[in-house]
Amino acid sequence: MKNILPVLHSAVAIMTPLLFAATGGLFSELAGILNIALEGLLLMGAFAAIAAAYYTGSFSAALVLAILASLALSALLAFSTLKLRSNVFIAGLAVNLFAGGMTVVLSQYLFGTRGVVVLRGINNLSITEIRLYVLASLLLLIAAWAAIFKTPFGYRLRACSKHSAALASLGLRPDSYRCAALLISGFFCGIGGAFLSLNLGAFVPGMTAGKGWIALVIIFLGGRRPMGILAAAFVFGLAEALSNYAQGANIVPADFILAMPYLFTFAAMVVVSIVAKRKNQG
């Protein structure tokens, strides 16, 4: 039992940024936009949080700036895809590349380094603050469920995917709801990115390490439903926590351990594809 509890605590901590990103991505997915920019939005939020905490010493300011930075990048994505009509996949990939490069440039300008930025003289998140983040992720997930399935906004948002013409016939603009969905994605990713860097007490270039892509998998593995996303996010968190535990115990080769979360992601996508194909055939 003593060995299980640390693993579970680690799994919940790992799950939290994934849950934030997947919840945000769910809005854009239901609006008919596969938001592959989640990775870049998380990374920008992580850097903005560390920069704000470094200069202000306030975690509240860090959270606010992380949200604003991720929202700004989401607005850029929305403008590119909805106004300029650029390909959503190319635009999303561009956002990811932009975030990766811009955080390095800003790091050099603000901190004089292209490497790790450490919060000196400021402690990383306390146990209480981590618990508050976890609680916030669950409460916001419930709020997302209510907004998506219990409000007119949610009904119209979901209509954007397959019934946009019917929505337009009512005098409503589907692109307005798609834009809102992308901005909501940015809001959630900003919080998730802030948790990533503030929990570590540092910003590491590329520290998201595929978490935005994993969040996309979680959306589909969870059946595009909030409670399913929660379960899928915990499974991924548990998989990574177990891989970290195995690495410390030297049970299996280190290279294989590091690849475990990504192998799990690949396996999950295969399972989702098979299930979807069988449903379509049925």
C-alpha positions as CSV (number, residue, x, y, z in Angstrom):
1,M,0.0,0.0,0.0
2,K,2.9,2.4,0.8
3,N,4.3,1.8,-2.7
4,I,0.9,2.3,-4.4
5,L,0.0,5.7,-2.9
6,P,3.1,7.6,-4.3
7,V,2.4,6.1,-7.7
8,L,-1.3,7.2,-7.5
9,H,-0.3,10.7,-6.3
10,S,2.1,10.9,-9.2
11,A,-0.5,9.7,-11.6
12,V,-3.0,12.4,-10.6
13,A,-0.3,15.1,-10.9
14,I,0.6,13.8,-14.4
15,M,-3.0,13.5,-15.3
16,T,-3.9,17.1,-14.4
17,P,-2.3,19.0,-17.3
18,L,-3.5,16.3,-19.7
19,L,-7.0,16.7,-18.4
20,F,-6.9,20.5,-18.8
21,A,-5.7,20.2,-22.4
22,A,-8.1,17.4,-23.3
23,T,-11.1,19.3,-21.8
24,G,-10.2,22.4,-23.9
25,G,-9.6,20.3,-27.0
26,L,-13.0,18.7,-26.5
27,F,-14.8,22.0,-27.2
28,S,-13.0,22.5,-30.5
29,E,-13.4,18.9,-31.5
30,L,-17.2,19.0,-30.9
31,A,-17.3,22.2,-33.0
32,G,-15.7,20.3,-35.9
33,I,-12.1,21.5,-35.5
34,L,-9.4,19.0,-34.6
35,N,-7.1,21.2,-32.6
36,I,-3.6,19.8,-33.1
37,A,-2.2,23.1,-31.6
38,L,-2.8,21.9,-28.1
39,E,0.9,21.1,-27.8
40,G,1.9,24.6,-28.6
41,L,-0.8,26.2,-26.4
42,L,0.4,24.2,-23.4
43,L,4.1,25.1,-24.1
44,M,3.3,28.8,-24.4
45,G,1.3,28.7,-21.2
46,A,4.1,26.9,-19.4
47,F,6.7,29.5,-20.4
48,A,4.4,32.5,-19.7
49,A,3.7,31.2,-16.2
50,I,7.4,30.8,-15.3
51,A,8.2,34.3,-16.8
52,A,5.5,35.9,-14.7
53,A,6.4,34.1,-11.5
54,Y,10.1,34.9,-12.1
55,Y,9.4,38.7,-12.3
56,T,6.5,39.1,-10.0
57,G,6.9,36.3,-7.5
58,S,3.2,35.6,-7.7
59,F,1.6,32.3,-8.8
60,S,-1.7,34.2,-9.4
61,A,0.0,36.5,-11.8
62,A,1.7,33.5,-13.4
63,L,-1.6,31.8,-13.9
64,V,-3.2,34.9,-15.4
65,L,-0.4,35.5,-17.9
66,A,-0.3,31.8,-18.9
67,I,-4.0,32.0,-19.7
68,L,-3.6,35.2,-21.7
69,A,-0.6,33.9,-23.6
70,S,-2.4,30.8,-24.6
71,L,-5.5,32.7,-25.5
72,A,-3.5,35.0,-27.7
73,L,-2.1,32.0,-29.6
74,S,-5.6,30.5,-29.9
75,A,-6.9,33.8,-31.3
76,L,-4.1,33.7,-33.9
77,L,-5.1,30.1,-34.8
78,A,-8.8,31.1,-35.0
79,F,-8.0,34.1,-37.2
80,S,-5.9,32.0,-39.5
81,T,-8.4,29.1,-39.9
82,L,-11.7,30.9,-39.7
83,K,-11.0,34.3,-41.3
84,L,-8.1,33.5,-43.7
85,R,-9.4,30.0,-44.3
86,S,-6.0,28.3,-44.0
87,N,-5.8,24.6,-43.6
88,V,-6.5,23.7,-39.9
89,F,-3.8,21.1,-39.8
90,I,-1.1,23.2,-41.3
91,A,-2.2,26.2,-39.1
92,G,-2.1,24.0,-36.0
93,L,1.3,22.6,-36.8
94,A,2.5,26.2,-37.4
95,V,1.3,27.2,-34.0
96,N,3.2,24.3,-32.4
97,L,6.4,25.2,-34.3
98,F,5.9,28.9,-33.4
99,A,5.5,28.2,-29.7
100,G,8.6,26.0,-29.7
101,G,10.7,28.7,-31.3
102,M,9.2,31.7,-29.6
103,T,9.7,30.3,-26.1
104,V,13.4,29.8,-26.9
105,V,13.7,33.3,-28.3
106,L,11.9,34.9,-25.4
107,S,13.9,32.8,-22.9
108,Q,17.1,34.2,-24.4
109,Y,15.8,37.8,-24.3
110,L,14.3,37.6,-20.8
111,F,16.7,35.3,-19.0
112,G,19.8,35.2,-21.2
113,T,19.6,31.4,-21.7
114,R,18.1,29.1,-24.3
115,G,18.1,26.3,-21.8
116,V,16.4,25.7,-18.5
117,V,14.9,28.6,-16.6
118,V,14.7,27.9,-12.9
119,L,12.6,29.9,-10.3
120,R,15.2,31.0,-7.8
121,G,14.1,32.1,-4.4
122,I,10.5,30.9,-5.2
123,N,9.3,27.5,-4.2
124,N,7.4,25.4,-6.7
125,L,3.8,24.5,-6.0
126,S,3.0,23.2,-2.5
127,I,1.0,20.1,-1.9
128,T,-2.0,22.3,-1.1
129,E,-1.7,24.3,-4.4
130,I,-1.3,21.0,-6.4
131,R,-4.5,19.8,-4.8
132,L,-6.2,23.0,-5.7
133,Y,-5.1,22.6,-9.3
134,V,-6.4,19.0,-9.3
135,L,-9.7,20.1,-7.8
136,A,-10.0,22.9,-10.3
137,S,-9.4,20.5,-13.2
138,L,-12.3,18.3,-12.0
139,L,-14.6,21.3,-11.3
140,L,-13.9,22.8,-14.7
141,L,-14.5,19.4,-16.3
142,I,-18.0,19.3,-14.7
143,A,-18.6,22.9,-15.8
144,A,-17.5,21.8,-19.3
145,W,-20.0,18.9,-19.3
146,A,-22.8,21.3,-18.2
147,A,-21.9,23.9,-20.8
148,I,-21.7,21.3,-23.6
149,F,-24.8,19.2,-22.9
150,K,-27.1,21.4,-20.8
151,T,-27.0,24.8,-22.4
152,P,-28.1,26.4,-25.7
153,F,-24.4,27.3,-26.3
154,G,-23.5,23.6,-26.1
155,Y,-26.2,22.5,-28.5
156,R,-25.2,25.1,-31.0
157,L,-21.5,24.3,-30.6
158,R,-22.1,20.6,-31.3
159,A,-24.3,21.5,-34.3
160,C,-21.3,23.2,-35.9
161,S,-19.7,19.8,-36.7
162,K,-22.4,18.2,-38.8
163,H,-25.3,20.6,-39.0
164,S,-23.7,23.9,-39.6
165,A,-26.1,24.7,-42.4
166,A,-29.1,24.2,-40.1
167,L,-27.4,26.5,-37.6
168,A,-26.8,29.2,-40.3
169,S,-30.5,28.9,-41.4
170,L,-31.4,30.1,-37.9
171,G,-29.4,33.2,-38.4
172,L,-26.5,32.0,-36.2
173,R,-22.9,32.0,-37.3
174,P,-21.1,28.6,-37.0
175,D,-17.7,30.3,-37.2
176,S,-18.5,32.4,-34.1
177,Y,-19.0,29.2,-32.1
178,R,-15.9,27.6,-33.6
179,C,-13.9,30.7,-32.6
180,A,-15.3,30.5,-29.1
181,A,-14.3,26.8,-29.0
182,L,-10.7,27.5,-30.0
183,L,-10.5,30.3,-27.4
184,I,-11.8,27.9,-24.7
185,S,-9.1,25.5,-25.8
186,G,-6.5,28.2,-25.2
187,F,-8.0,29.0,-21.8
188,F,-7.7,25.4,-20.6
189,C,-4.3,24.9,-22.1
190,G,-3.0,28.0,-20.4
191,I,-4.0,26.6,-17.0
192,G,-2.5,23.2,-17.9
193,G,0.7,24.7,-19.1
194,A,1.0,26.8,-15.9
195,F,0.6,23.7,-13.8
196,L,3.4,21.9,-15.8
197,S,6.1,24.6,-15.2
198,L,5.0,25.8,-11.8
199,N,4.8,22.3,-10.4
200,L,8.4,21.7,-11.6
201,G,9.5,25.2,-10.6
202,A,11.3,25.6,-13.9
203,F,10.7,25.9,-17.7
204,V,12.5,23.4,-19.9
205,P,12.4,23.9,-23.7
206,G,10.0,21.3,-25.2
207,M,8.8,20.4,-21.7
208,T,5.3,19.5,-22.9
209,A,7.0,16.4,-24.6
210,G,4.0,15.4,-26.6
211,K,1.3,16.0,-23.9
212,G,-0.8,18.0,-26.3
213,W,-0.8,15.1,-28.8
214,I,-1.7,12.7,-25.9
215,A,-4.5,15.0,-25.0
216,L,-5.9,14.5,-28.5
217,V,-5.8,10.8,-28.0
218,I,-7.5,11.1,-24.6
219,I,-10.4,13.0,-26.3
220,F,-11.1,10.1,-28.6
221,L,-10.3,7.4,-26.2
222,G,-12.8,9.0,-23.8
223,G,-15.5,8.8,-26.5
224,R,-15.6,12.7,-26.7
225,R,-17.4,12.8,-23.4
226,P,-16.1,14.6,-20.3
227,M,-16.3,11.6,-17.9
228,G,-14.7,9.4,-20.5
229,I,-11.9,12.0,-20.8
230,L,-11.3,11.9,-17.1
231,A,-11.0,8.1,-17.1
232,A,-8.6,8.1,-20.1
233,A,-6.5,10.9,-18.6
234,F,-6.1,9.0,-15.4
235,V,-5.0,5.9,-17.3
236,F,-2.4,7.8,-19.2
237,G,-1.2,9.5,-16.0
238,L,-1.0,6.1,-14.3
239,A,1.0,4.6,-17.3
240,E,3.6,7.4,-17.0
241,A,3.7,7.2,-13.3
242,L,4.4,3.5,-13.5
243,S,7.1,4.1,-16.1
244,N,8.7,6.6,-13.8
245,Y,8.6,4.1,-10.9
246,A,10.0,1.4,-13.1
247,Q,12.8,3.7,-14.1
248,G,13.8,4.3,-10.5
249,A,13.6,0.6,-9.7
250,N,15.8,-0.4,-12.7
251,I,13.3,-3.1,-13.6
252,V,13.5,-2.8,-17.4
253,P,15.9,-0.9,-19.7
254,A,15.7,2.9,-19.4
255,D,15.1,3.5,-23.1
256,F,12.1,1.2,-23.1
257,I,10.7,2.9,-20.0
258,L,11.0,6.4,-21.5
259,A,9.1,5.1,-24.6
260,M,6.3,3.5,-22.5
261,P,3.8,6.4,-22.5
262,Y,4.2,6.9,-26.2
263,L,3.8,3.2,-26.9
264,F,0.7,3.3,-24.8
265,T,-0.5,6.3,-26.9
266,F,0.0,4.4,-30.1
267,A,-1.7,1.3,-28.8
268,A,-4.7,3.4,-27.6
269,M,-5.0,5.0,-31.0
270,V,-5.0,1.6,-32.7
271,V,-7.8,0.4,-30.3
272,V,-9.9,3.5,-30.9
273,S,-9.5,3.1,-34.7
274,I,-10.5,-0.5,-34.6
275,V,-13.6,0.2,-32.4
276,A,-14.7,3.1,-34.6
277,K,-14.3,1.0,-37.7
278,R,-16.4,-1.8,-36.2
279,K,-19.1,0.7,-35.2
280,N,-19.3,2.1,-38.7
281,Q,-19.5,-1.4,-40.2
282,G,-22.2,-2.3,-37.8
